[in-house]
């Protein structure tokens, strides 16, 4: 569906949902408060989990599905 759900495992509830992808999300990478998500729609979204309203940056330059993401240490 293109959504990302953040769960509270202690309360067993969804605490946050991010949307913005047009197809399934195949990869995620966390960096402190930022989630990078890659999708079959060939886009990468950066979402800030601290913001109450959706705050996203979208990168569209890939020619195929995003199959993996990893943050650089530098």
C-alpha positions as CSV (number, residue, x, y, z in Angstrom):
1,X,0.0,0.0,0.0
2,X,3.0,2.3,0.2
3,X,2.6,3.1,4.0
4,X,5.0,2.8,6.8
5,X,3.7,2.1,10.3
6,X,5.7,2.7,13.4
7,X,4.7,0.5,16.3
8,X,5.0,0.8,20.1
9,X,5.9,-2.8,20.9
10,X,5.0,-2.4,24.6
11,X,1.5,-1.1,24.0
12,X,1.1,-3.1,20.8
13,X,-0.3,-0.2,18.9
14,X,0.6,1.9,15.8
15,X,1.9,5.2,16.9
16,X,2.7,6.8,13.6
17,X,1.9,6.2,9.9
18,X,3.9,7.7,7.0
19,X,2.6,7.6,3.5
20,X,3.9,9.1,0.3
21,X,4.9,6.1,-1.8
22,X,2.7,4.9,-4.6
23,X,3.7,1.2,-4.3
24,X,5.1,-1.3,-1.7
25,X,8.0,-0.2,0.5
26,X,10.8,-2.6,0.1
27,X,13.6,-1.1,2.2
28,X,14.1,1.1,5.3
29,X,17.1,2.7,6.9
30,X,17.1,4.6,10.2
31,X,19.4,7.5,11.1
32,X,18.5,8.9,14.6
33,X,15.1,10.6,13.9
34,X,15.1,10.2,10.1
35,X,13.7,7.2,8.3
36,X,14.7,6.7,4.7
37,X,12.3,4.5,2.7
38,X,12.7,3.0,-0.7
39,X,9.8,1.8,-2.8
40,X,8.8,0.0,-6.0
41,X,7.7,3.4,-7.2
42,X,11.5,4.2,-7.7
43,X,11.4,7.0,-5.1
44,X,13.3,7.5,-1.8
45,X,11.5,9.4,1.0
46,X,13.2,10.9,4.0
47,X,10.7,11.3,6.9
48,X,11.3,13.0,10.2
49,X,9.6,11.0,13.0
50,X,9.7,14.1,15.4
51,X,7.3,16.2,13.2
52,X,3.6,15.9,14.0
53,X,2.7,16.9,10.4
54,X,4.3,14.9,7.6
55,X,7.7,16.3,6.8
56,X,9.3,14.5,3.9
57,X,11.9,15.0,1.2
58,X,11.5,12.9,-1.9
59,X,14.2,11.8,-4.3
60,X,13.2,10.6,-7.7
61,X,16.1,9.5,-9.9
62,X,16.2,5.7,-9.9
63,X,15.1,3.7,-12.9
64,X,14.1,0.6,-11.0
65,X,12.7,-0.4,-7.6
66,X,14.7,0.6,-4.5
67,X,15.9,-2.7,-3.1
68,X,18.3,-1.5,-0.3
69,X,19.3,1.6,1.6
70,X,22.1,2.3,4.0
71,X,23.2,5.5,5.7
72,X,26.8,6.6,5.2
73,X,28.9,6.9,8.4
74,X,30.3,10.2,7.2
